[in-house]
Amino acid sequence: MNLFVVGDVHGCFHTFKGLLDQHWNPDKERLVQLGDLIDRGNDTPGTLLLAKELKKRYGANAVFLMGNHEYEFSQHIENGPNEYWLPQCGFATLDQLRSANMGLQEVAEWISELPLVWENEHVMISHAGIADQVEFPFEEGNEIGVLWNRTPLKNIGRLQIIGHTPCKSGRPEYEETSHSWNIDTGAYRKVAMSAIRVTTLGEVLEIVQFNVDPRDVSEND
């Protein structure tokens, strides 16, 4: 079963759904979304509900990883006001969730169950990747761990697929030294939402880019 890996979504529900409806074949492909479902776009609630629905319907063939924005949300709910996250995008996300009558604790509990990585012998998928100099990559608060890293990646002998840092080119970018693809193309910046179709052996079959639905991003963003 091939892998259909989707980059950062950031509350862009209509774009995410359109991308999946037109390009993902759930009968033949495992979906892996590499984190940052929430924040910034206009419909975090709809995005979360879609993810929950897909997980319920397809089980292990619909995988959602934790991103740093999910981590920030959970820290806010569990440990009190997150002064870093709130002004950045948290206030808007909380307003959206309350308007949709979604329980914040329930959302936090769902997020807490998200894995940090999906991997096999040939492919590792995470939000921000295994850094070249990292000692504890799976510590959620580590600034060069798999949720936060923006430093050069390590060549781990497998294909790495990441997001987190929007590609300056607006297209998914391959880095030969680390044998990695970054597929975050800034959906919330009205650029595109991107995905990559690969075999379980790490062979790239297709790069997919999907135009951002104008309903997902406000005009003044």
N, C-alpha and C positions, 0 to 999 in steps of 0.2 A: 504494500500500500504506500503510494507516494505521500509526500508531505506538502501541504499548502500553508505556507507561513505568512502571516499578515503582520505588518508593522504597527506602529503606534496609531491608535484610533482617536483618543482624546475627545470622547463625547460626540464624535461625528457619526451619529446613528445612521442617517440615510445613506451616507457614503459607504459605511461599513456593510450595511445590508445589501446595497446595490452591488458592491464588489463580490460578496459571497454569492448572491443570486446569479450573477452572470459568469463567475469564474471558478467557483469551488464545486467540485463533484464529490459529494459526501459518500457516495457508494464506492468510490475508488481512492479517496484521499483522506488523510487525517489532517484536520485543521489545527494549527498551532498559532495562537495569537500571542505575541511576545511581550505583553504588558502595556500599561498606560491606556487602559480602556476609558478611564475617567478624566474629567477636568478639561477646561478650556473651550470645548465645543458647546453647542446649544442643547444637547440631549444626553447627558450622562445617564439619567434614569432609563431611557429607551435602550441605550447601549448595554447597560447592565442586564436589563430584562431579556434582551436578545441573547446575550451570552449565557444566561441561566437556562433559557429555553433550549439552546443548542446543546448545552452540556447534558440536560435532562434527556434530550432526544437521541443524541449520538454517543453519550458516555465517553469512553476513552478515546474516541475519534474526534472529539472537540476539546482541545486543550487550551486553557487560558492561564498564562503565566503572570506572576506579580511584576509590576513595574514600580518605579520609585513613587509615582503618584498614588498608587494603591497603598503603598507603605505609609506615605504621609497622611492619607485619610485615616488609616487604621490607628496611627499614632495620635491623631487628634481625638478620635473617639475613645481610645483606651486610656490616654494619659493627660487629657485636658487640652486646653487651647494650644493649637500648633501655630505659633506666631509667624513662622516662616511660610507655611502653606496657605494660611487664611487669606492674606492680602494678594498673594500671587494668583490663586484661582479657587481657593477653598470656599470663600463666602458665596461665590456664584454656584458652585457645585452643591453646597448645602441648601441653598435656596431652591435649586432645581429638584433635589430629592424630596424636600418638604412639600413643594408644590405638587409633586407626583404621589404624595402620601406613602413614600417608601421609608421604612424604619431604618434609621441610621445604624442602630446596633445590628440589625439583621444584615445590612450591607457589609458592615465591618466583619461579621462572622463569616460571611461568604468569602470575603477577601482574604481572611486569615488562612483559609484552606488552599489558596492558590500556590502552586509550586514555583520555585525559583528557576528551574531549568526543565527542559525536555531534552533527552539525549539517548543516543544509541552508540554503537561502536564507531560510527562514521560521522555523526552530526551532533553538535551541541547547540541548542537554542536557548538564549537567555535575553533579558532586557538590555543589558549593557556590556556583556561579555567578560571573558577571563582576561584580566589585565596582565601585562608582561611582568610587572613587579609585585603583584599582589601576593600576600601571605595567607589571608583568610577570605577567599572570594565569596563565600556564602554567608558571611555575616551581614545582616540586612542593613546595618548602620554604617558599614565600611564605605568610605567615600570612593574607593577604587574597587569595590565589590561588584557583583553582577547586577545590582540595582542602580548604581550611581556612576560607574566608571566612565571617564572621558579620556583616559590615557591610552597609549598604544596597546594593542591586544597581543597576547601571547599566541604563538603557533603551538597548538595543543595536539597536532597530528590528526585533527579532525576538522571538518568544515564548521566554523562558527557562523551563526546567523544572529544578528543583533538589531536593536533600534536605538532609542534614547536620544542620540544626537542627530538632529536633522541634517541630511546630506546637503551640502552647499550647492551641489549641481542640480538639486531637485529630482534626481534619479537615484535608484539604489546603486551603491558603490562597492566594488570589490577591492580588497586590500590583499595583495599577493603575499606579502611578508608573513602576515598572520593567517592567511587562508581564511578570510572572513568576508561576509557580506553585511553591510549596513543597509536596512530597508526602511528606515524612518525618513520619509520625504516631506514631513511637515503638513499633514492634512489640515491641522487647525490654522495653518498659515495660508490656506487656500491654494496650496501647491498641488498635491496629489496624495492619495493613499496607495501604498504599494504592497505587493506580495511577491513571493518567490516560490516557484514550484520545483521541488527537488525530489530525487529518489531517496530511499533510505540508505543508499550507499554514498549520498552526498553529491550526486551528479545534478547539476542545474539544468532543468528542462525549459523553464520559461520565467521571465520577469514580467510582472503585471503591474500596470499603473492605471489608476482609476480616478477620474476627475472628481473634485470635491463638489458635493451637492450644496448649492448656495443656502439651503435651509439650515445647514449645519454650523455656519459661521456668520456672526453678525457683521454688518457692513463696516462698523467702526473698529473691528479687530484687525 
